[in-house]
Each structure stands twice: as structure tokens, then as C-alpha cells.
């Protein structure tokens, strides 16, 4: 996913009006304060945002990753400023509230205190580090396990629909590795891993551009053995590519657009 604005993350010193917790399973972030504007990212249930500005029922919010966008207040619940104490994390589940209501929660959503899982998977927050260590092979396994069959959705960050950098950010975050939101920002992390796809290790990030100015427009996660997992518009979503298969027209285009790789773990 490429950048929506040509600016770095906004200085954290900007005055925070108040903090809020995402109340809905998934809450869109828009480029402008209006439902007709483009969705640029998402926040998931239980996560905190800092509110920086208000325009009617819309607020300019900054997520825990430092990314900013406009959110409707209907998706948010104002809090006292403290970070939520996570007890159960969704790995894709359905819950029931104390009021008897059911709701589906996506990957990495934080269950509220009055929710009980009734199907799917959850994990205690205290067990995340051991179940999802910050190691290359487990990271690639999570990308394939949780995002298989995911459709491409510009601005999405969950297995219900995501873009290329959303896949990267959410997968690495599950393993305790915080990543910036956009592909061009992710390309500035880690160390140079070269341009030889045969030398790439599991969890290296591959960066691509289809623009004349070589601005980063796509990112994928190396699996080793010249393979890559990604979410791509050209595949309609989830795909595992054999980058040696030059007979595949789509792979041939990827190889032409490949710029470099970065090793972030």
C-alpha cells in the first residue's frame, strides 16, 4: 500500500483533545471528515486512539501506530486516557456480551470485559509472546494461516479484507513487532537484504513500484526458497508467489517492478 499523503508521521507532541477506544469490531479511518472520502486505514475493537481534532461528528484520530485519519464518533467510546488492559485477544472469534448480544471480532481485536468467546479462537494477552514469538518462520506461518483467502481491500488491516502493507503491519504486530502503516514507511526499516530473491530469508520484506519515479507501491513477505506471500490487487487478494516462475505473466511483472528487500527481523 502506498502513502496517502507525502508526510512523515505527525509529531507526537500535537495536543491530544482526548482518548477513545474503538467500540466496533472494525472502524474505518478516512482521508477526510466524510463518509464519501477514501478509507485509508482501519482500527480494530479495543484499541486506543488519540483524538487531535473535531469536525462535527468526525474526529481526526491517531492510532497506536502513529497513523492518522478521520473517524466517525459512532465507532468510538471516549475513555479516561488509560490504555486498555487486554486480557483476551481475538484470533478470529464470535463473542457474546453480558447483554446477550453476539458479535464477530477480527484478528488482534481486544475483547471487552463483558464479552465471552463462544466460538473461534482467542488468546490471553500474557500468552501472546510465547505463542507468537518475534522470529522469522513463525511470522511467515501467521501471515499464511490468518490471511489465506483474504480479499484485497485498500486501507484494510484484517483478514476480513486488507491491503499489502496491512498484511505486513498486522502480522508483525501479532508477533510483538510494531510496524508503520504504509509500504513506503516500512521500506525505511531494518537493513538492506539485497535484490537477489534467491538469497532472501523468511520474513524479509520485498518492495515494488509500478511508478516511473519508483515510489514504493507494494510490499510482500518472503517465505524463503524464492517464494513470497502478499495481498495484491492483481491477485484479488491473498497470494503465494513462486518468484522463479517467469512463465506466469503476473510474476514476470512483479520481477520487473521489484526494487529491493529489507531485513527487519
Secondary structure in CASP SS format (residue, H / E / C, confidence):
PFRMAT SS
TARGET T0000
AUTHOR 0000-0000-0000
METHOD secondary structure of the structure
MODEL  1
X C 1.00
X C 1.00
X C 1.00
X C 1.00
X C 1.00
X C 1.00
X C 1.00
X C 1.00
X C 1.00
X C 1.00
X C 1.00
X C 1.00
X C 1.00
X C 1.00
X C 1.00
X C 1.00
X C 1.00
X E 1.00
X E 1.00
X E 1.00
X E 1.00
X E 1.00
X C 1.00
X C 1.00
X C 1.00
X E 1.00
X E 1.00
X E 1.00
X E 1.00
X E 1.00
X C 1.00
X C 1.00
X C 1.00
X C 1.00
X C 1.00
X C 1.00
X C 1.00
X C 1.00
X E 1.00
X E 1.00
X E 1.00
X E 1.00
X E 1.00
X E 1.00
X C 1.00
X C 1.00
X C 1.00
X E 1.00
X E 1.00
X E 1.00
X E 1.00
X E 1.00
X E 1.00
X E 1.00
X E 1.00
X C 1.00
X C 1.00
X E 1.00
X E 1.00
X E 1.00
X E 1.00
X E 1.00
X C 1.00
X C 1.00
X C 1.00
X C 1.00
X C 1.00
X E 1.00
X E 1.00
X E 1.00
X E 1.00
X E 1.00
X H 1.00
X H 1.00
X H 1.00
X E 1.00
X E 1.00
X E 1.00
X C 1.00
X C 1.00
X C 1.00
X C 1.00
X C 1.00
X C 1.00
X C 1.00
X C 1.00
X C 1.00
X E 1.00
X E 1.00
X E 1.00
X E 1.00
X E 1.00
X E 1.00
X E 1.00
X E 1.00
X E 1.00
X E 1.00
X C 1.00
X C 1.00
X C 1.00
X C 1.00
X E 1.00
X E 1.00
X E 1.00
X E 1.00
X C 1.00
X C 1.00
X C 1.00
X C 1.00
X E 1.00
X C 1.00
X C 1.00
X C 1.00
X C 1.00
X E 1.00
X E 1.00
X E 1.00
X E 1.00
X E 1.00
X E 1.00
X E 1.00
X E 1.00
X E 1.00
X E 1.00
X H 1.00
X H 1.00
X H 1.00
X H 1.00
X H 1.00
X H 1.00
X H 1.00
X C 1.00
X C 1.00
X C 1.00
X C 1.00
X H 1.00
X H 1.00
X H 1.00
X H 1.00
X H 1.00
X H 1.00
X H 1.00
X H 1.00
X H 1.00
X H 1.00
X H 1.00
X H 1.00
X C 1.00
X C 1.00
X C 1.00
X E 1.00
X E 1.00
X C 1.00
X C 1.00
X C 1.00
X C 1.00
X E 1.00
X E 1.00
X C 1.00
X C 1.00
X E 1.00
X E 1.00
X C 1.00
X H 1.00
X H 1.00
X H 1.00
X H 1.00
X H 1.00
X H 1.00
X H 1.00
X H 1.00
X H 1.00
X H 1.00
X H 1.00
X C 1.00
X C 1.00
X C 1.00
X C 1.00
X C 1.00
X C 1.00
X C 1.00
X C 1.00
X H 1.00
X H 1.00
X H 1.00
X H 1.00
X C 1.00
X C 1.00
X C 1.00
X C 1.00
X E 1.00
X E 1.00
X E 1.00
X E 1.00
X C 1.00
X C 1.00
X H 1.00
X H 1.00
X H 1.00
X C 1.00
X C 1.00
X C 1.00
X C 1.00
X C 1.00
X E 1.00
X E 1.00
X E 1.00
X E 1.00
X C 1.00
X C 1.00
X C 1.00
X C 1.00
X C 1.00
X C 1.00
X C 1.00
X C 1.00
X C 1.00
X E 1.00
X E 1.00
X E 1.00
X E 1.00
X E 1.00
X E 1.00
X E 1.00
X C 1.00
X C 1.00
X E 1.00
X E 1.00
X E 1.00
X E 1.00
X E 1.00
X E 1.00
X H 1.00
X H 1.00
X H 1.00
X C 1.00
X E 1.00
X E 1.00
X E 1.00
X E 1.00
X E 1.00
X E 1.00
X C 1.00
X C 1.00
X C 1.00
X C 1.00
X C 1.00
X C 1.00
X H 1.00
X H 1.00
X H 1.00
X H 1.00
X H 1.00
X H 1.00
X H 1.00
X H 1.00
X H 1.00
X E 1.00
X E 1.00
X E 1.00
X E 1.00
X E 1.00
X E 1.00
X C 1.00
X C 1.00
END
